[in-house]
Amino acid sequence: MNRGVLRWLMSAALGVTMTTQAAESITLRIGFLRAPTDLALAKENGSLEKVLAAHNVKLEWAGPFSSAAPAYEAMNANAIDMTTGSSTAFVTAIAAGLPLVFFGYQAMPADGEGIVVRNDSALKTLADLRGKKVAVNKGGTGEYLLSRALQTAGIKESEVQKEYLTPTDSGSAFVGGHVDAWAVWDPFLSLARQSYDGRLLTNGKQLGSENAVGYFVTEEFNRQHPEVVKIVWQVMKEQNAWAKAHPHEAGKIWAQQMGRLGEGLSERLGDVNSVPLSSVGAEQRQHIQHVAEWYLQQGLIKAIPDINGHSVEL
């Protein structure tokens, strides 16, 4: 069977029609985050490379990035075309003018994000955060969670000391006692609880979080190669279905990518993060809109960005 026929059959199987332009040689550059995502599974098993290669699309991995913010910066600098991250970081990024498109959505599970303190900490309630040092990532999930916690407890933003740190630096600061609490997401939340003697003060659900894990592509790549984005989407759905059916196996892969096998972390990661993947439809856009409205209310952004203009329903 010649390659042209094979590509046509692969396209039909995926429900994607490749254009003449897409049949030409294309390179897709993906920024990789060590995170419990379907993309991380595809990276490990090579499934995305195989499917894309059948369409004459070369896949290049970049990273790993410590969080969404530096990955978004790489997208803005035209160093990568696609990555994962949070809807909270996405809002601040597009509010700042970054040309991103949101195409895959996974609502953050209740225990997939939260605020942790050390087991021996005297902090027992959200009200105890007043006057304390809290590690967060600027404009992302950590700052969003802390902001919601402070409003819930009736604490002004100025009454806590935000320590803007990367997840890696936050972990060191938390273990070393240089911060009193850490507002964080998985896999770092599970790592803090499993290996850093962390105690959950509150989780995302208790804070009313509407945060989500997202898949993002640059506006330019989506405009030029929408059929490639659809192929990635189809592969991610397949990986998501496998993860939901095999959560502990998925958790083992996620823990291995962090270099944390043997610490009992894999089961926790699998149990918490094997959640459904959905397209970015009206309901999902409404949740993102609510995050943007919250950020505007808290003064973290100057205006609500165009969510509809920066998302696509596949």
C-alpha positions, 0 to 999 in steps of 0.5 A: 500500500502506498503512503498516500493511500495509507494517509487517507485511511488514517485520516478516515479512521480519525475522522480528519480530512487532510488538506493538500497543504497539511499533506506537505511536510509540517513540524509540530513543536510541543512544549512538555510539562511534567504533569498528569496529562493525556499529552504526557501519556502520549509522549511516553508511549509514542502514539502521537508521533506515530499518528502524526508521522502517517500524515507527514507531520514531524513532532518535536518535543521541547522542555520540560517547562516548570509551569504553563507561564514559561511555556506560554512565553515560548509560544509567544516567541515562536519557539513552540506551537502547542502546550498544556497548562491551566485555564487560570494561566491562560486567562492572564496570558491572553489578557496580556496579549499572547496569541493562544487558542484553547482546544482541550479542557479537563476540569480540575479534580477536587484534590488536584489543586489546593493549599497545603501546610506542613503537618506540624504547622499551627495553621488549621483554618483559612483564617490562619493565613493572615500575616503568613508567607504563601508560595504561589505562581504569579498569575496562575493556579496558585495565585488564583487559589490563594485569592479565593481562599483569602476572600472566603476567609475575609482576608485582604490580599495585602494581609498575606505575603505572596512568594512568587516562585516556580513549583520546584522552588516552591517545593524547596521553600516549603520543605525548608520552612521558608514559607508557611503554606503553598497554593499548588496543583498536581502533580506537586500537590500530591508530591507535597502530601506524599513526600514533603510531609504536607497536610491539605488545608483546603482543596479546589472544590472547597474554594469553589475553583473553576480551574481546568487543565487545558491544551493550547495552540498558537493562533498562527499554527491553528490557522495554518494547520487546523487538521493537525490540531484535530489529529492531536485532539483525537489522540488525546481523547484516546489517551484519556479513555485509556487513563480512565480505564487504567488510572494506576498505570497512568499514575505510574507513567506520570510518577516516572516522568517526575523521577518519583517511582517507589514513593507511593505517588503513582496511585495517588496521581492516577486516582486523582487525575484520571478525569474526562477530557472535553472540547471547549464548548459553551459550558467550558467557556463559561467557566473560563469566563468566570475565572477571568471575571474573578481575576478582574475583580481581584485586580489581577488583570485590567480587562476581561479578554475575548474567551470566545476568540481564543478558543475553538470547539473540536 
